[in-house]
Amino acid sequence: MVELQSLGNGNFRIGSDLTISTAPELWAQSRKIFPPIEAEAISIDVSNVVQVDSGGLALLVAWARWANFRNKQFHLHGSSDKLTVLIENNQLEKLFYSS
């Protein structure tokens, strides 16, 4: 099951894989639950993500751009080693981990 769960106050958890096959459904879910957010930051817990690929990374970039466009900070928490390597190989650390 593909799931983006709202934890309240701009905090979310991905409860599924983060891949090119799950990205469209996660994007659709985010389009419904992100817009009403009044919090200053969007925080995504990715600790439950087992599979991740470049399609999932592209979704994270899209979410970070969405937040940036709305003057909100964007943070990831609980990144797996594989996701961390993808982020580092694409030099995106500042996009996801800056405070």
N, CA, C and O atoms as CSV, one atom per row, in Angstrom:
chain,resi,resn,atom,element,x,y,z
A,1,MET,N,N,0.835,-1.181,0.000
A,1,MET,CA,C,0.000,0.000,0.000
A,1,MET,C,C,0.882,1.247,0.000
A,1,MET,O,O,1.814,1.358,0.796
A,2,VAL,N,N,0.587,2.161,-0.877
A,2,VAL,CA,C,1.319,3.415,-0.968
A,2,VAL,C,C,0.676,4.401,-0.007
A,2,VAL,O,O,-0.531,4.640,-0.059
A,3,GLU,N,N,1.503,4.978,0.882
A,3,GLU,CA,C,0.906,5.845,1.889
A,3,GLU,C,C,1.812,7.001,2.288
A,3,GLU,O,O,2.995,6.820,2.578
A,4,LEU,N,N,1.224,8.191,2.295
A,4,LEU,CA,C,1.831,9.377,2.865
A,4,LEU,C,C,0.911,9.786,4.011
A,4,LEU,O,O,-0.214,10.233,3.787
A,5,GLN,N,N,1.390,9.633,5.218
A,5,GLN,CA,C,0.565,9.863,6.399
A,5,GLN,C,C,0.878,11.218,7.025
A,5,GLN,O,O,2.039,11.543,7.273
A,6,SER,N,N,-0.160,12.000,7.276
A,6,SER,CA,C,0.006,13.269,7.971
A,6,SER,C,C,0.054,13.015,9.470
A,6,SER,O,O,-0.816,12.345,10.025
A,7,LEU,N,N,1.078,13.557,10.118
A,7,LEU,CA,C,1.216,13.441,11.575
A,7,LEU,C,C,0.834,14.740,12.259
A,7,LEU,O,O,0.899,14.842,13.484
A,8,GLY,N,N,0.437,15.734,11.477
A,8,GLY,CA,C,0.044,17.030,12.008
A,8,GLY,C,C,1.190,18.024,12.027
A,8,GLY,O,O,2.359,17.641,12.071
A,9,ASN,N,N,0.849,19.296,11.994
A,9,ASN,CA,C,1.796,20.398,12.106
A,9,ASN,C,C,2.954,20.324,11.106
A,9,ASN,O,O,4.095,20.637,11.445
A,10,GLY,N,N,2.653,19.907,9.874
A,10,GLY,CA,C,3.681,19.865,8.837
A,10,GLY,C,C,4.562,18.633,8.855
A,10,GLY,O,O,5.538,18.562,8.108
A,11,ASN,N,N,4.238,17.664,9.693
A,11,ASN,CA,C,5.019,16.430,9.800
A,11,ASN,C,C,4.305,15.294,9.081
A,11,ASN,O,O,3.096,15.112,9.221
A,12,PHE,N,N,5.085,14.526,8.302
A,12,PHE,CA,C,4.529,13.443,7.508
A,12,PHE,C,C,5.426,12.224,7.613
A,12,PHE,O,O,6.603,12.326,7.959
A,13,ARG,N,N,4.850,11.071,7.309
A,13,ARG,CA,C,5.602,9.812,7.289
A,13,ARG,C,C,5.248,9.075,6.015
A,13,ARG,O,O,4.076,8.959,5.656
A,14,ILE,N,N,6.272,8.574,5.328
A,14,ILE,CA,C,6.049,7.719,4.160
A,14,ILE,C,C,6.011,6.288,4.672
A,14,ILE,O,O,6.959,5.813,5.297
A,15,GLY,N,N,4.904,5.606,4.398
A,15,GLY,CA,C,4.726,4.239,4.886
A,15,GLY,C,C,4.826,3.219,3.775
A,15,GLY,O,O,4.195,2.165,3.846
A,16,SER,N,N,5.603,3.512,2.755
A,16,SER,CA,C,5.738,2.597,1.624
A,16,SER,C,C,7.109,2.802,0.989
A,16,SER,O,O,7.914,3.610,1.451
A,17,ASP,N,N,7.349,2.056,-0.072
A,17,ASP,CA,C,8.579,2.270,-0.828
A,17,ASP,C,C,8.541,3.639,-1.492
A,17,ASP,O,O,7.475,4.229,-1.666
A,18,LEU,N,N,9.694,4.126,-1.852
A,18,LEU,CA,C,9.836,5.435,-2.486
A,18,LEU,C,C,10.532,5.206,-3.825
A,18,LEU,O,O,11.739,5.403,-3.964
A,19,THR,N,N,9.734,4.784,-4.803
A,19,THR,CA,C,10.283,4.383,-6.098
A,19,THR,C,C,9.504,5.028,-7.238
A,19,THR,O,O,8.497,5.705,-7.028
A,20,ILE,N,N,9.990,4.802,-8.426
A,20,ILE,CA,C,9.303,5.351,-9.596
A,20,ILE,C,C,7.876,4.815,-9.714
A,20,ILE,O,O,7.013,5.491,-10.273
A,21,SER,N,N,7.616,3.622,-9.199
A,21,SER,CA,C,6.260,3.070,-9.290
A,21,SER,C,C,5.334,3.608,-8.194
A,21,SER,O,O,4.117,3.616,-8.379
A,22,THR,N,N,5.876,4.054,-7.067
A,22,THR,CA,C,5.035,4.602,-5.996
A,22,THR,C,C,4.949,6.119,-6.042
A,22,THR,O,O,4.034,6.703,-5.462
A,23,ALA,N,N,5.885,6.763,-6.719
A,23,ALA,CA,C,5.946,8.229,-6.740
A,23,ALA,C,C,4.654,8.891,-7.231
A,23,ALA,O,O,4.219,9.868,-6.620
A,24,PRO,N,N,4.015,8.401,-8.313
A,24,PRO,CA,C,2.788,9.081,-8.763
A,24,PRO,C,C,1.684,9.093,-7.704
A,24,PRO,O,O,1.018,10.112,-7.521
A,25,GLU,N,N,1.486,7.985,-7.014
A,25,GLU,CA,C,0.449,7.931,-5.976
A,25,GLU,C,C,0.825,8.806,-4.779
A,25,GLU,O,O,-0.032,9.494,-4.224
A,26,LEU,N,N,2.095,8.785,-4.380
A,26,LEU,CA,C,2.527,9.648,-3.279
A,26,LEU,C,C,2.372,11.118,-3.650
A,26,LEU,O,O,1.978,11.931,-2.813
A,27,TRP,N,N,2.680,11.465,-4.902
A,27,TRP,CA,C,2.501,12.849,-5.366
A,27,TRP,C,C,1.021,13.234,-5.287
A,27,TRP,O,O,0.681,14.320,-4.817
A,28,ALA,N,N,0.150,12.345,-5.747
A,28,ALA,CA,C,-1.294,12.623,-5.720
A,28,ALA,C,C,-1.776,12.827,-4.278
A,28,ALA,O,O,-2.574,13.724,-4.008
A,29,GLN,N,N,-1.296,12.007,-3.372
A,29,GLN,CA,C,-1.674,12.162,-1.962
A,29,GLN,C,C,-1.169,13.484,-1.407
A,29,GLN,O,O,-1.885,14.167,-0.675
A,30,SER,N,N,0.058,13.846,-1.751
A,30,SER,CA,C,0.627,15.092,-1.228
A,30,SER,C,C,-0.130,16.309,-1.747
A,30,SER,O,O,-0.257,17.304,-1.034
A,31,ARG,N,N,-0.632,16.246,-2.973
A,31,ARG,CA,C,-1.379,17.365,-3.548
A,31,ARG,C,C,-2.662,17.636,-2.763
A,31,ARG,O,O,-3.186,18.750,-2.787
A,32,LYS,N,N,-3.160,16.622,-2.071
A,32,LYS,CA,C,-4.370,16.777,-1.264
A,32,LYS,C,C,-4.068,17.244,0.158
A,32,LYS,O,O,-4.842,18.002,0.741
A,33,ILE,N,N,-2.942,16.792,0.716
A,33,ILE,CA,C,-2.701,17.091,2.141
A,33,ILE,C,C,-1.657,18.174,2.403
A,33,ILE,O,O,-1.612,18.705,3.512
A,34,PHE,N,N,-0.821,18.520,1.432
A,34,PHE,CA,C,0.156,19.590,1.655
A,34,PHE,C,C,-0.456,20.993,1.612
A,34,PHE,O,O,-0.141,21.802,2.484
A,35,PRO,N,N,-1.314,21.319,0.642
A,35,PRO,CA,C,-1.751,22.713,0.485
A,35,PRO,C,C,-2.299,23.407,1.730
A,35,PRO,O,O,-2.008,24.589,1.912
A,36,PRO,N,N,-3.068,22.755,2.594
A,36,PRO,CA,C,-3.600,23.515,3.730
A,36,PRO,C,C,-2.598,23.729,4.870
A,36,PRO,O,O,-2.949,24.330,5.886
A,37,ILE,N,N,-1.379,23.257,4.723
A,37,ILE,CA,C,-0.395,23.338,5.804
A,37,ILE,C,C,-0.024,24.790,6.089
A,37,ILE,O,O,0.351,25.542,5.190
A,38,GLU,N,N,-0.136,25.160,7.348
A,38,GLU,CA,C,0.265,26.506,7.752
A,38,GLU,C,C,1.573,26.493,8.532
A,38,GLU,O,O,2.091,27.552,8.889
A,39,ALA,N,N,2.107,25.319,8.797
A,39,ALA,CA,C,3.379,25.206,9.516
A,39,ALA,C,C,4.492,25.848,8.698
A,39,ALA,O,O,4.382,25.968,7.478
A,40,GLU,N,N,5.558,26.257,9.368
A,40,GLU,CA,C,6.697,26.891,8.695
A,40,GLU,C,C,7.597,25.901,7.976
A,40,GLU,O,O,8.440,26.292,7.170
A,41,ALA,N,N,7.417,24.612,8.269
A,41,ALA,CA,C,8.288,23.596,7.679
A,41,ALA,C,C,7.490,22.343,7.338
A,41,ALA,O,O,6.464,22.041,7.946
A,42,ILE,N,N,7.999,21.634,6.349
A,42,ILE,CA,C,7.500,20.314,5.989
A,42,ILE,C,C,8.591,19.335,6.413
A,42,ILE,O,O,9.745,19.470,6.008
A,43,SER,N,N,8.228,18.370,7.213
A,43,SER,CA,C,9.175,17.376,7.692
A,43,SER,C,C,8.668,15.993,7.301
A,43,SER,O,O,7.549,15.611,7.643
A,44,ILE,N,N,9.503,15.247,6.579
A,44,ILE,CA,C,9.118,13.928,6.091
A,44,ILE,C,C,9.968,12.863,6.790
A,44,ILE,O,O,11.197,12.883,6.716
A,45,ASP,N,N,9.291,11.939,7.465
A,45,ASP,CA,C,9.950,10.793,8.093
A,45,ASP,C,C,10.000,9.674,7.059
A,45,ASP,O,O,8.965,9.164,6.630
A,46,VAL,N,N,11.199,9.303,6.670
A,46,VAL,CA,C,11.389,8.258,5.665
A,46,VAL,C,C,11.964,6.983,6.283
A,46,VAL,O,O,12.487,6.129,5.566
A,47,SER,N,N,11.870,6.850,7.597
A,47,SER,CA,C,12.478,5.703,8.277
A,47,SER,C,C,11.806,4.376,7.928
A,47,SER,O,O,12.424,3.326,8.100
A,48,ASN,N,N,10.562,4.386,7.443
A,48,ASN,CA,C,9.869,3.156,7.059
A,48,ASN,C,C,10.099,2.771,5.605
A,48,ASN,O,O,9.637,1.720,5.161
A,49,VAL,N,N,10.805,3.607,4.864
A,49,VAL,CA,C,11.053,3.340,3.446
A,49,VAL,C,C,12.121,2.249,3.325
A,49,VAL,O,O,13.225,2.381,3.854
A,50,VAL,N,N,11.768,1.161,2.615
A,50,VAL,CA,C,12.711,0.062,2.410
A,50,VAL,C,C,13.375,0.194,1.046
A,50,VAL,O,O,14.603,0.180,0.950
A,51,GLN,N,N,12.579,0.322,-0.002
A,51,GLN,CA,C,13.101,0.455,-1.357
A,51,GLN,C,C,13.063,1.926,-1.767
A,51,GLN,O,O,12.078,2.625,-1.530
A,52,VAL,N,N,14.140,2.375,-2.380
A,52,VAL,CA,C,14.207,3.748,-2.875
A,52,VAL,C,C,15.015,3.746,-4.167
A,52,VAL,O,O,15.987,3.003,-4.307
A,53,ASP,N,N,14.599,4.586,-5.106
A,53,ASP,CA,C,15.348,4.710,-6.352
A,53,ASP,C,C,15.318,6.167,-6.802
A,53,ASP,O,O,14.817,7.038,-6.090
A,54,SER,N,N,15.856,6.418,-7.987
A,54,SER,CA,C,15.946,7.794,-8.469
A,54,SER,C,C,14.565,8.420,-8.684
A,54,SER,O,O,14.425,9.638,-8.573
A,55,GLY,N,N,13.554,7.621,-8.987
A,55,GLY,CA,C,12.199,8.143,-9.119
A,55,GLY,C,C,11.671,8.665,-7.794
A,55,GLY,O,O,11.001,9.696,-7.744
A,56,GLY,N,N,11.978,7.948,-6.724
A,56,GLY,CA,C,11.607,8.407,-5.389
A,56,GLY,C,C,12.373,9.649,-4.997
A,56,GLY,O,O,11.823,10.555,-4.371
A,57,LEU,N,N,13.644,9.696,-5.364
A,57,LEU,CA,C,14.453,10.887,-5.089
A,57,LEU,C,C,13.885,12.093,-5.827
A,57,LEU,O,O,13.836,13.194,-5.278
A,58,ALA,N,N,13.460,11.888,-7.062
A,58,ALA,CA,C,12.857,12.985,-7.830
A,58,ALA,C,C,11.600,13.510,-7.144
A,58,ALA,O,O,11.348,14.715,-7.158
A,59,LEU,N,N,10.816,12.631,-6.550
A,59,LEU,CA,C,9.632,13.060,-5.809
A,59,LEU,C,C,10.037,13.913,-4.609
A,59,LEU,O,O,9.413,14.940,-4.344
A,60,LEU,N,N,11.063,13.501,-3.890
A,60,LEU,CA,C,11.529,14.293,-2.749
A,60,LEU,C,C,11.989,15.678,-3.195
A,60,LEU,O,O,11.734,16.671,-2.513
A,61,VAL,N,N,12.666,15.743,-4.340
A,61,VAL,CA,C,13.086,17.044,-4.878
A,61,VAL,C,C,11.859,17.890,-5.209
A,61,VAL,O,O,11.836,19.086,-4.922
A,62,ALA,N,N,10.849,17.282,-5.806
A,62,ALA,CA,C,9.619,18.021,-6.139
A,62,ALA,C,C,8.957,18.558,-4.868
A,62,ALA,O,O,8.495,19.699,-4.847
A,63,TRP,N,N,8.908,17.754,-3.823
A,63,TRP,CA,C,8.329,18.212,-2.559
A,63,TRP,C,C,9.147,19.353,-1.961
A,63,TRP,O,O,8.587,20.325,-1.453
A,64,ALA,N,N,10.461,19.234,-2.025
A,64,ALA,CA,C,11.321,20.304,-1.492
A,64,ALA,C,C,11.103,21.594,-2.275
A,64,ALA,O,O,11.068,22.675,-1.687
A,65,ARG,N,N,10.958,21.495,-3.578
A,65,ARG,CA,C,10.684,22.683,-4.398
A,65,ARG,C,C,9.312,23.265,-4.075
A,65,ARG,O,O,9.147,24.484,-4.030
A,66,TRP,N,N,8.331,22.399,-3.849
A,66,TRP,CA,C,6.990,22.848,-3.475
A,66,TRP,C,C,7.071,23.668,-2.186
A,66,TRP,O,O,6.503,24.756,-2.089
A,67,ALA,N,N,7.790,23.123,-1.197
A,67,ALA,CA,C,7.930,23.816,0.085
A,67,ALA,C,C,8.681,25.129,-0.092
A,67,ALA,O,O,8.269,26.154,0.451
A,68,ASN,N,N,9.772,25.112,-0.840
A,68,ASN,CA,C,10.572,26.311,-1.060
A,68,ASN,C,C,9.754,27.409,-1.732
A,68,ASN,O,O,9.848,28.576,-1.351
A,69,PHE,N,N,8.968,27.048,-2.710
A,69,PHE,CA,C,8.138,28.011,-3.423
A,69,PHE,C,C,7.140,28.693,-2.479
A,69,PHE,O,O,6.720,29.826,-2.717
A,70,ARG,N,N,6.769,27.988,-1.410
A,70,ARG,CA,C,5.818,28.518,-0.439
A,70,ARG,C,C,6.511,29.043,0.829
A,70,ARG,O,O,5.877,29.232,1.867
A,71,ASN,N,N,7.830,29.273,0.714
A,71,ASN,CA,C,8.636,29.807,1.814
A,71,ASN,C,C,8.578,28.940,3.066
A,71,ASN,O,O,8.508,29.447,4.186
A,72,LYS,N,N,8.608,27.642,2.862
A,72,LYS,CA,C,8.638,26.690,3.973
A,72,LYS,C,C,9.955,25.919,3.920
A,72,LYS,O,O,10.479,25.640,2.842
A,73,GLN,N,N,10.469,25.588,5.068
A,73,GLN,CA,C,11.647,24.736,5.123
A,73,GLN,C,C,11.211,23.307,4.808
A,73,GLN,O,O,10.043,22.953,4.967
A,74,PHE,N,N,12.157,22.497,4.363
A,74,PHE,CA,C,11.877,21.093,4.045
A,74,PHE,C,C,12.958,20.238,4.681
A,74,PHE,O,O,14.149,20.501,4.512
A,75,HIS,N,N,12.534,19.204,5.420
A,75,HIS,CA,C,13.490,18.337,6.111
A,75,HIS,C,C,13.123,16.871,5.916
A,75,HIS,O,O,11.946,16.518,5.842
A,76,LEU,N,N,14.137,16.030,5.834
A,76,LEU,CA,C,13.968,14.581,5.840
A,76,LEU,C,C,14.527,14.035,7.139
A,76,LEU,O,O,15.519,14.540,7.665
A,77,HIS,N,N,13.880,12.996,7.653
A,77,HIS,CA,C,14.354,12.336,8.872
A,77,HIS,C,C,14.317,10.828,8.670
A,77,HIS,O,O,13.398,10.296,8.047
A,78,GLY,N,N,15.312,10.157,9.196
A,78,GLY,CA,C,15.333,8.698,9.167
A,78,GLY,C,C,15.763,8.098,7.846
A,78,GLY,O,O,15.328,7.001,7.498
A,79,SER,N,N,16.602,8.787,7.108
A,79,SER,CA,C,17.048,8.283,5.804
A,79,SER,C,C,17.844,6.996,5.934
A,79,SER,O,O,18.714,6.879,6.797
A,80,SER,N,N,17.545,6.037,5.077
A,80,SER,CA,C,18.319,4.800,5.025
A,80,SER,C,C,19.673,5.094,4.395
A,80,SER,O,O,19.883,6.162,3.820
A,81,ASP,N,N,20.583,4.144,4.510
A,81,ASP,CA,C,21.895,4.304,3.883
A,81,ASP,C,C,21.755,4.483,2.373
A,81,ASP,O,O,22.460,5.295,1.774
A,82,LYS,N,N,20.840,3.721,1.754
A,82,LYS,CA,C,20.672,3.810,0.304
A,82,LYS,C,C,20.160,5.188,-0.105
A,82,LYS,O,O,20.645,5.764,-1.079
A,83,LEU,N,N,19.185,5.721,0.631
A,83,LEU,CA,C,18.674,7.053,0.312
A,83,LEU,C,C,19.751,8.106,0.550
A,83,LEU,O,O,19.888,9.040,-0.239
A,84,THR,N,N,20.502,7.965,1.615
A,84,THR,CA,C,21.576,8.913,1.907
A,84,THR,C,C,22.612,8.918,0.785
A,84,THR,O,O,23.087,9.980,0.385
A,85,VAL,N,N,22.962,7.741,0.278
A,85,VAL,CA,C,23.928,7.653,-0.831
A,85,VAL,C,C,23.361,8.324,-2.080
A,85,VAL,O,O,24.077,9.055,-2.765
A,86,LEU,N,N,22.077,8.082,-2.385
A,86,LEU,CA,C,21.456,8.744,-3.544
A,86,LEU,C,C,21.516,10.261,-3.400
A,86,LEU,O,O,21.841,10.975,-4.348
A,87,ILE,N,N,21.200,10.736,-2.210
A,87,ILE,CA,C,21.214,12.177,-1.946
A,87,ILE,C,C,22.630,12.728,-2.095
A,87,ILE,O,O,22.829,13.758,-2.739
A,88,GLU,N,N,23.607,12.057,-1.509
A,88,GLU,CA,C,24.996,12.526,-1.571
A,88,GLU,C,C,25.543,12.459,-2.999
A,88,GLU,O,O,26.236,13.377,-3.436
A,89,ASN,N,N,25.238,11.379,-3.730
A,89,ASN,CA,C,25.731,11.247,-5.104
A,89,ASN,C,C,25.172,12.331,-6.021
A,89,ASN,O,O,25.785,12.676,-7.031
A,90,ASN,N,N,24.022,12.857,-5.669
A,90,ASN,CA,C,23.405,13.920,-6.465
A,90,ASN,C,C,23.600,15.301,-5.838
A,90,ASN,O,O,23.007,16.286,-6.278
A,91,GLN,N,N,24.437,15.354,-4.807
A,91,GLN,CA,C,24.799,16.599,-4.127
A,91,GLN,C,C,23.570,17.390,-3.672
A,91,GLN,O,O,23.466,18.594,-3.905
A,92,LEU,N,N,22.647,16.688,-3.022
A,92,LEU,CA,C,21.399,17.309,-2.571
A,92,LEU,C,C,21.308,17.440,-1.048
A,92,LEU,O,O,20.230,17.695,-0.510
A,93,GLU,N,N,22.424,17.268,-0.361
A,93,GLU,CA,C,22.401,17.317,1.107
A,93,GLU,C,C,21.781,18.614,1.623
A,93,GLU,O,O,20.949,18.581,2.531
A,94,LYS,N,N,22.170,19.738,1.064
A,94,LYS,CA,C,21.666,21.026,1.546
A,94,LYS,C,C,20.167,21.163,1.329
A,94,LYS,O,O,19.478,21.810,2.118
A,95,LEU,N,N,19.674,20.568,0.286
A,95,LEU,CA,C,18.246,20.646,-0.015
A,95,LEU,C,C,17.412,19.929,1.044
A,95,LEU,O,O,16.321,20.384,1.388
A,96,PHE,N,N,17.923,18.805,1.564
A,96,PHE,CA,C,17.147,17.985,2.472
A,96,PHE,C,C,17.549,18.077,3.948
A,96,PHE,O,O,16.719,17.842,4.826
A,97,TYR,N,N,18.792,18.410,4.226
A,97,TYR,CA,C,19.263,18.328,5.591
A,97,TYR,C,C,19.665,19.646,6.211
A,97,TYR,O,O,20.070,19.670,7.373
A,98,SER,N,N,19.571,20.742,5.484
A,98,SER,CA,C,19.959,22.031,6.091
A,98,SER,C,C,18.898,22.469,7.081
A,98,SER,O,O,17.725,22.117,6.959
A,99,SER,N,N,19.330,23.240,8.060
A,99,SER,CA,C,18.369,23.708,9.073
A,99,SER,C,C,17.975,25.135,8.857
A,99,SER,O,O,17.176,25.677,9.620
